[in-house]
Amino acid sequence: EERKLQEIAGKDLTKVVSLKDKLEFAPRAVLNRNRPEKS
């Protein structure tokens, strides 16, 4: 059972990391779209 819990926790961690990456990169992309002159 511990192995199953660890696998589930690992999947949750990867999902959280991907969500953080999306949240960090999305605003940058939006800023680049709004300000094409500086990029």
C-alpha distance matrix in Angstrom:
0.0 3.8 5.4 5.2 6.3 8.7 9.9 10.7 12.3 14.2 15.5 16.6 18.4 20.2 21.3 22.6 24.4 26.0 27.1 28.6 30.4 31.8 33.0 34.6 36.2 37.3 39.8 41.3 41.9 43.5 45.7 46.7 47.7 49.7 51.3 52.1 55.1 53.2 50.5
3.8 0.0 3.8 5.4 5.1 6.2 8.6 9.9 10.4 12.1 14.3 15.2 16.2 18.3 19.9 20.8 22.3 24.3 25.5 26.6 28.4 30.2 31.2 32.6 34.4 35.7 38.0 39.3 40.2 42.0 43.9 44.9 46.2 48.1 49.5 50.3 53.2 51.1 48.5
5.4 3.8 0.0 3.8 5.4 5.1 6.2 8.6 9.8 10.4 12.4 14.2 15.1 16.5 18.4 19.8 20.9 22.6 24.3 25.6 26.9 28.7 30.2 31.4 32.8 34.3 36.8 37.9 38.6 40.6 42.5 43.3 44.5 46.7 48.0 48.6 51.5 49.5 46.7
5.2 5.4 3.8 0.0 3.8 5.4 5.1 6.2 8.5 9.8 10.7 12.4 14.2 15.5 16.7 18.4 20.0 21.3 22.6 24.4 25.8 27.1 28.7 30.3 31.6 32.7 35.4 36.7 37.2 39.0 41.2 42.0 43.0 45.1 46.7 47.3 50.4 48.6 45.8
6.3 5.1 5.4 3.8 0.0 3.8 5.4 5.1 6.0 8.5 9.9 10.5 12.1 14.3 15.3 16.3 18.2 20.0 20.9 22.3 24.2 25.7 26.7 28.4 30.1 31.2 33.6 35.1 35.8 37.4 39.5 40.6 41.7 43.6 45.2 46.0 49.0 47.1 44.5
8.7 6.2 5.1 5.4 3.8 0.0 3.8 5.4 5.0 6.0 8.6 9.8 10.3 12.2 14.1 15.1 16.2 18.3 19.7 20.8 22.3 24.2 25.4 26.6 28.3 29.8 32.2 33.3 34.2 36.1 37.9 38.8 40.2 42.2 43.5 44.2 47.1 45.0 42.3
9.9 8.6 6.2 5.1 5.4 3.8 0.0 3.8 5.4 5.0 6.3 8.7 9.8 10.7 12.4 14.3 15.3 16.6 18.4 20.0 21.1 22.7 24.4 25.7 27.0 28.3 31.0 32.1 32.6 34.6 36.7 37.4 38.5 40.7 42.1 42.6 45.6 43.8 40.9
10.7 9.9 8.6 6.2 5.1 5.4 3.8 0.0 3.8 5.4 5.1 6.2 8.6 10.0 10.6 12.3 14.3 15.4 16.5 18.4 20.0 21.1 22.5 24.3 25.8 26.7 29.3 30.8 31.3 32.9 35.1 36.1 37.0 39.1 40.8 41.5 44.6 42.8 40.1
12.3 10.4 9.8 8.5 6.0 5.0 5.4 3.8 0.0 3.8 5.4 5.0 6.1 8.7 9.8 10.4 12.2 14.2 15.2 16.3 18.3 19.9 20.9 22.3 24.2 25.4 27.7 29.1 30.0 31.6 33.5 34.7 35.9 37.7 39.2 40.1 43.1 41.1 38.5
14.2 12.1 10.4 9.8 8.5 6.0 5.0 5.4 3.8 0.0 3.8 5.4 5.0 6.3 8.6 9.8 10.5 12.3 14.2 15.3 16.5 18.4 19.9 21.0 22.4 24.0 26.5 27.5 28.3 30.3 32.1 32.9 34.3 36.4 37.6 38.3 41.1 39.2 36.4
15.5 14.3 12.4 10.7 9.9 8.6 6.3 5.1 5.4 3.8 0.0 3.8 5.4 5.2 6.2 8.7 9.9 10.6 12.3 14.3 15.4 16.5 18.4 20.0 21.0 22.1 25.0 26.2 26.5 28.4 30.6 31.4 32.3 34.5 36.1 36.6 39.7 38.0 35.2
16.6 15.2 14.2 12.4 10.5 9.8 8.7 6.2 5.0 5.4 3.8 0.0 3.8 5.5 5.0 6.1 8.6 9.9 10.5 12.3 14.2 15.3 16.4 18.3 19.9 20.7 23.2 24.8 25.5 26.9 29.1 30.3 31.2 33.1 34.8 35.7 38.7 37.0 34.4
18.4 16.2 15.1 14.2 12.1 10.3 9.8 8.6 6.1 5.0 5.4 3.8 0.0 3.8 5.4 5.0 6.1 8.6 9.8 10.5 12.2 14.2 15.2 16.3 18.2 19.6 21.9 23.1 24.1 25.9 27.6 28.7 30.1 32.0 33.3 34.2 37.0 35.0 32.5
20.2 18.3 16.5 15.5 14.3 12.2 10.7 10.0 8.7 6.3 5.2 5.5 3.8 0.0 3.8 5.4 5.1 6.1 8.5 9.8 10.5 12.3 14.2 15.2 16.3 17.9 20.6 21.4 22.0 24.1 26.1 26.8 28.0 30.2 31.5 32.1 35.0 33.1 30.4
21.3 19.9 18.4 16.7 15.3 14.1 12.4 10.6 9.8 8.6 6.2 5.0 5.4 3.8 0.0 3.8 5.5 5.1 6.1 8.6 9.9 10.5 12.3 14.2 15.3 16.1 18.8 20.3 20.7 22.3 24.6 25.5 26.4 28.5 30.1 30.9 34.0 32.4 29.8
22.6 20.8 19.8 18.4 16.3 15.1 14.3 12.3 10.4 9.8 8.7 6.1 5.0 5.4 3.8 0.0 3.8 5.5 5.0 6.2 8.6 9.8 10.4 12.2 14.2 15.1 17.3 18.9 19.9 21.3 23.2 24.6 25.8 27.4 29.0 30.1 33.0 31.1 28.8
24.4 22.3 20.9 20.0 18.2 16.2 15.3 14.3 12.2 10.5 9.9 8.6 6.1 5.1 5.5 3.8 0.0 3.8 5.4 5.0 6.2 8.6 9.8 10.5 12.1 14.0 16.2 17.1 18.2 20.2 21.7 22.7 24.3 26.2 27.3 28.2 30.9 28.9 26.4
26.0 24.3 22.6 21.3 20.0 18.3 16.6 15.4 14.2 12.3 10.6 9.9 8.6 6.1 5.1 5.5 3.8 0.0 3.8 5.4 5.0 6.2 8.6 9.8 10.4 11.8 14.6 15.6 16.0 18.0 20.1 20.8 21.9 24.1 25.5 26.1 29.1 27.5 24.7
27.1 25.5 24.3 22.6 20.9 19.7 18.4 16.5 15.2 14.2 12.3 10.5 9.8 8.5 6.1 5.0 5.4 3.8 0.0 3.8 5.4 5.1 6.1 8.6 9.9 10.3 12.8 14.6 15.2 16.5 18.7 20.0 20.9 22.6 24.4 25.4 28.5 27.0 24.6
28.6 26.6 25.6 24.4 22.3 20.8 20.0 18.4 16.3 15.3 14.3 12.3 10.5 9.8 8.6 6.2 5.0 5.4 3.8 0.0 3.8 5.4 5.0 6.1 8.5 9.9 11.5 12.9 14.4 15.9 17.3 18.8 20.4 21.8 23.1 24.4 27.1 25.1 23.0
30.4 28.4 26.9 25.8 24.2 22.3 21.1 20.0 18.3 16.5 15.4 14.2 12.2 10.5 9.9 8.6 6.2 5.0 5.4 3.8 0.0 3.8 5.5 5.1 6.0 8.3 10.5 11.0 12.1 14.3 15.8 16.5 18.2 20.2 21.2 22.0 24.8 22.8 20.3
31.8 30.2 28.7 27.1 25.7 24.2 22.7 21.1 19.9 18.4 16.5 15.3 14.2 12.3 10.5 9.8 8.6 6.2 5.1 5.4 3.8 0.0 3.8 5.4 5.2 5.6 8.7 10.0 10.2 11.9 14.1 15.1 16.0 18.0 19.6 20.5 23.6 22.2 19.7
33.0 31.2 30.2 28.7 26.7 25.4 24.4 22.5 20.9 19.9 18.4 16.4 15.2 14.2 12.3 10.4 9.8 8.6 6.1 5.0 5.5 3.8 0.0 3.8 5.7 5.4 6.9 9.1 10.4 11.1 12.9 14.7 15.9 17.1 18.7 20.3 23.2 21.5 19.6
34.6 32.6 31.4 30.3 28.4 26.6 25.7 24.3 22.3 21.0 20.0 18.3 16.3 15.2 14.2 12.2 10.5 9.8 8.6 6.1 5.1 5.4 3.8 0.0 3.8 5.8 6.3 7.0 9.3 10.8 11.6 13.1 15.1 16.3 17.2 18.7 21.2 19.1 17.1
36.2 34.4 32.8 31.6 30.1 28.3 27.0 25.8 24.2 22.4 21.0 19.9 18.2 16.3 15.3 14.2 12.1 10.4 9.9 8.5 6.0 5.2 5.7 3.8 0.0 3.8 5.7 5.2 6.3 8.7 10.0 10.6 12.4 14.4 15.2 16.0 18.9 17.2 14.7
37.3 35.7 34.3 32.7 31.2 29.8 28.3 26.7 25.4 24.0 22.1 20.7 19.6 17.9 16.1 15.1 14.0 11.8 10.3 9.9 8.3 5.6 5.4 5.8 3.8 0.0 3.8 5.4 5.2 6.3 8.7 9.9 10.7 12.4 14.2 15.3 18.5 17.4 15.2
39.8 38.0 36.8 35.4 33.6 32.2 31.0 29.3 27.7 26.5 25.0 23.2 21.9 20.6 18.8 17.3 16.2 14.6 12.8 11.5 10.5 8.7 6.9 6.3 5.7 3.8 0.0 3.8 5.4 5.0 6.1 8.5 9.7 10.4 12.0 13.9 16.7 15.3 13.9
41.3 39.3 37.9 36.7 35.1 33.3 32.1 30.8 29.1 27.5 26.2 24.8 23.1 21.4 20.3 18.9 17.1 15.6 14.6 12.9 11.0 10.0 9.1 7.0 5.2 5.4 3.8 0.0 3.8 5.4 5.1 6.1 8.6 9.8 10.3 11.6 14.2 12.5 10.6
41.9 40.2 38.6 37.2 35.8 34.2 32.6 31.3 30.0 28.3 26.5 25.5 24.1 22.0 20.7 19.9 18.2 16.0 15.2 14.4 12.1 10.2 10.4 9.3 6.3 5.2 5.4 3.8 0.0 3.8 5.4 5.0 6.2 8.6 9.8 10.3 13.6 12.7 10.4
43.5 42.0 40.6 39.0 37.4 36.1 34.6 32.9 31.6 30.3 28.4 26.9 25.9 24.1 22.3 21.3 20.2 18.0 16.5 15.9 14.3 11.9 11.1 10.8 8.7 6.3 5.0 5.4 3.8 0.0 3.8 5.4 5.0 6.2 8.5 10.1 13.3 13.0 11.6
45.7 43.9 42.5 41.2 39.5 37.9 36.7 35.1 33.5 32.1 30.6 29.1 27.6 26.1 24.6 23.2 21.7 20.1 18.7 17.3 15.8 14.1 12.9 11.6 10.0 8.7 6.1 5.1 5.4 3.8 0.0 3.8 5.4 5.1 5.9 8.3 10.8 9.9 9.2
46.7 44.9 43.3 42.0 40.6 38.8 37.4 36.1 34.7 32.9 31.4 30.3 28.7 26.8 25.5 24.6 22.7 20.8 20.0 18.8 16.5 15.1 14.7 13.1 10.6 9.9 8.5 6.1 5.0 5.4 3.8 0.0 3.8 5.5 5.1 5.6 8.6 8.0 6.3
47.7 46.2 44.5 43.0 41.7 40.2 38.5 37.0 35.9 34.3 32.3 31.2 30.1 28.0 26.4 25.8 24.3 21.9 20.9 20.4 18.2 16.0 15.9 15.1 12.4 10.7 9.7 8.6 6.2 5.0 5.4 3.8 0.0 3.8 5.5 5.7 9.4 10.2 8.9
49.7 48.1 46.7 45.1 43.6 42.2 40.7 39.1 37.7 36.4 34.5 33.1 32.0 30.2 28.5 27.4 26.2 24.1 22.6 21.8 20.2 18.0 17.1 16.3 14.4 12.4 10.4 9.8 8.6 6.2 5.1 5.5 3.8 0.0 3.8 6.2 8.8 9.7 9.9
51.3 49.5 48.0 46.7 45.2 43.5 42.1 40.8 39.2 37.6 36.1 34.8 33.3 31.5 30.1 29.0 27.3 25.5 24.4 23.1 21.2 19.6 18.7 17.2 15.2 14.2 12.0 10.3 9.8 8.5 5.9 5.1 5.5 3.8 0.0 3.8 5.4 6.0 6.9
52.1 50.3 48.6 47.3 46.0 44.2 42.6 41.5 40.1 38.3 36.6 35.7 34.2 32.1 30.9 30.1 28.2 26.1 25.4 24.4 22.0 20.5 20.3 18.7 16.0 15.3 13.9 11.6 10.3 10.1 8.3 5.6 5.7 6.2 3.8 0.0 3.8 5.7 5.3
55.1 53.2 51.5 50.4 49.0 47.1 45.6 44.6 43.1 41.1 39.7 38.7 37.0 35.0 34.0 33.0 30.9 29.1 28.5 27.1 24.8 23.6 23.2 21.2 18.9 18.5 16.7 14.2 13.6 13.3 10.8 8.6 9.4 8.8 5.4 3.8 0.0 3.8 5.7
53.2 51.1 49.5 48.6 47.1 45.0 43.8 42.8 41.1 39.2 38.0 37.0 35.0 33.1 32.4 31.1 28.9 27.5 27.0 25.1 22.8 22.2 21.5 19.1 17.2 17.4 15.3 12.5 12.7 13.0 9.9 8.0 10.2 9.7 6.0 5.7 3.8 0.0 3.8
50.5 48.5 46.7 45.8 44.5 42.3 40.9 40.1 38.5 36.4 35.2 34.4 32.5 30.4 29.8 28.8 26.4 24.7 24.6 23.0 20.3 19.7 19.6 17.1 14.7 15.2 13.9 10.6 10.4 11.6 9.2 6.3 8.9 9.9 6.9 5.3 5.7 3.8 0.0
